[in-house]
Amino acid sequence: MKTLSGNSALHLKSLLLAGALAGALAACTPQTELRGHVIEEDTLKGLKEGVDNKASVTESLGTPSTIATFDADIWYYISTTQMRKAFFDPVLKERTIVAVEFDPTGNVLATRRYSLKDGRAVAWVSRETPTRGRELTFLEQMFGNFGRFSNQGAAGTAGPGGGGGGGGR
C-alpha cells in the first residue's frame, strides 16, 4: 500500500477542508418558500362584479384557501412567501389575501386584495384558566399510583371476568 507524500497529504486535507466549508456555506443559503394561491392581478381584474358567480370564480382562481367562518359568501385565497435560513425560524416576507365576496344569489359582489401591511398584530393573553385541585409534580405523577391497587387479582380470588382460569377439567 502506498502512503501519501507530505505535499499530497496537505493537498488532500486542503480539498477536504474546502469541501466542508462549501457544504457549510450552502447549508446557510436562505431558502424561499412560497405557499398558497398566487393570484395575478390580471386574473383578478378579469372577474366581473354581478357577472361572475361561484362556479366561474372556482374555474378562474381554483378552490379557495378558506371560506369565512360566519359568512359562507366570502372566499379567501391566501399566499405566503417566507425565507428560511438553515434551522432558524422562517421570516415572513410577503402575505397576500384575496377576498371574493358574493351576493345572496351567488354572483360576485366585490373583490379585495390585502397585503401584510393591512394585517394587525394580535396580542396573545398568557393567562391560564385555573382548574380545581392541585398541580402534581413530575415525581408525584410518576409514582402516584403505587399502593393504589387492591388485592382482588391475587391468587385464590376471582379476577376480571369471574373465572379463576387454570383450564382444568
C-alpha positions in Angstrom: 0.0 0.0 0.0 1.3 3.4 -0.9 1.5 6.3 1.5 0.9 9.8 0.6 3.8 12.2 0.5 3.8 15.3 2.6 2.6 17.6 -0.2 -0.1 15.1 -1.3 -1.5 14.7 2.2 -1.5 18.5 2.6 -3.3 18.9 -0.7 -5.9 16.3 0.3 -6.5 18.0 3.6 -7.0 21.3 1.9 -9.5 19.8 -0.5 -11.5 18.2 2.3 -11.5 21.4 4.3 -12.6 23.4 1.2 -15.4 20.9 0.6 -16.6 21.0 4.2 -16.6 24.8 4.1 -18.5 24.9 0.9 -21.1 22.5 2.4 -21.5 24.6 5.5 -22.0 27.8 3.4 -24.5 26.0 1.2 -26.5 25.0 4.2 -26.8 28.6 5.3 -28.1 29.8 2.0 -31.6 31.2 2.5 -34.4 29.2 1.0 -37.5 30.9 -0.3 -40.8 29.1 0.5 -43.9 30.1 -1.5 -47.2 28.6 -0.3 -50.9 29.1 -1.2 -52.8 30.6 -4.2 -50.7 33.1 -6.1 -53.3 35.2 -8.0 -52.1 37.5 -10.7 -53.6 41.0 -10.9 -54.8 40.4 -14.4 -56.7 37.3 -13.4 -58.3 39.2 -10.5 -59.3 42.1 -12.8 -60.9 39.5 -15.2 -63.6 38.8 -12.6 -66.7 41.0 -13.2 -69.0 42.0 -10.4 -72.5 40.9 -11.0 -71.5 38.7 -13.9 -69.2 36.0 -12.5 -70.6 33.5 -10.0 -69.1 30.9 -7.6 -68.7 28.4 -10.4 -66.8 30.8 -12.7 -64.6 32.0 -9.8 -63.7 28.4 -8.9 -62.8 27.9 -12.6 -60.7 31.1 -12.8 -59.0 31.0 -9.3 -59.5 27.5 -8.1 -60.9 26.4 -4.8 -60.5 29.0 -2.0 -57.9 28.6 0.7 -60.7 29.1 3.2 -64.3 30.3 3.5 -65.3 32.9 6.0 -66.5 31.3 9.3 -69.6 33.3 9.8 -70.4 34.2 6.2 -70.1 31.5 3.5 -70.4 34.1 0.8 -66.8 35.4 1.3 -64.0 33.3 -0.1 -60.3 33.9 0.8 -57.3 33.0 -1.4 -54.1 33.2 0.7 -50.5 33.1 -0.4 -47.3 33.5 1.7 -43.7 34.0 0.9 -41.1 33.4 3.6 -37.4 33.0 3.9 -35.7 30.2 5.9 -32.0 30.0 6.8 -30.7 26.6 8.0 -32.6 25.6 11.1 -33.8 29.1 12.1 -37.5 30.0 12.2 -38.8 31.3 8.9 -39.1 35.1 8.3 -42.3 36.2 6.7 -41.6 38.4 3.7 -45.0 38.7 2.0 -48.6 37.7 2.5 -51.4 38.3 0.1 -55.1 37.6 0.8 -57.6 38.0 -2.0 -61.2 38.2 -0.7 -64.0 37.5 -3.1 -67.5 38.4 -1.8 -70.7 37.1 -3.3 -74.2 38.4 -3.1 -77.0 36.1 -1.8 -77.7 34.8 -5.4 -74.0 33.7 -5.7 -72.7 36.4 -8.0 -69.5 38.3 -7.4 -70.2 41.4 -5.3 -66.7 42.7 -4.7 -63.0 41.6 -4.7 -60.4 43.0 -2.4 -56.7 42.4 -2.1 -54.9 42.6 1.3 -51.2 42.6 2.0 -49.0 42.2 5.0 -49.4 46.0 5.7 -53.1 45.5 6.2 -52.7 43.0 8.9 -52.8 43.7 12.6 -50.7 42.2 15.4 -52.7 40.2 17.9 -51.6 40.3 21.5 -51.7 36.9 23.0 -53.0 36.5 26.5 -50.7 34.4 28.6 -53.1 33.8 31.4 -54.4 30.3 32.0 -57.7 29.2 33.2 -57.3 27.7 36.7 -58.5 24.2 37.3 -59.8 22.6 40.5 -57.4 20.5 42.6 -53.7 21.0 42.7 -50.9 20.5 40.2 -48.8 17.4 40.7 -45.0 17.5 40.4 -43.2 15.2 37.9 -42.4 12.6 40.6 -45.9 12.7 42.0 -47.2 11.9 38.6 -44.7 9.1 38.0 -45.1 7.4 41.4 -48.6 8.5 42.4 -50.3 5.2 41.6 -48.1 3.0 43.7 -50.2 1.5 46.6 -53.5 2.4 45.0 -54.2 -1.1 43.7 -56.3 -3.6 45.6 -55.6 -7.3 46.2 -58.6 -8.6 44.2 -56.5 -10.0 41.5 -54.3 -12.0 44.0 -54.1 -15.8 43.8 -57.2 -17.7 45.1 -59.7 -14.9 44.3 -61.7 -14.3 41.1 -60.2 -11.8 38.8 -61.9 -9.9 36.0 -64.4 -12.0 34.1 -65.2 -14.0 37.2 -63.4 -17.3 36.4 -60.3 -18.5 38.2 -58.7 -19.6 35.0 -56.5 -22.7 35.0 -58.3 -24.5 32.2 -58.5 -27.9 34.2 -61.5 -30.3 33.7 
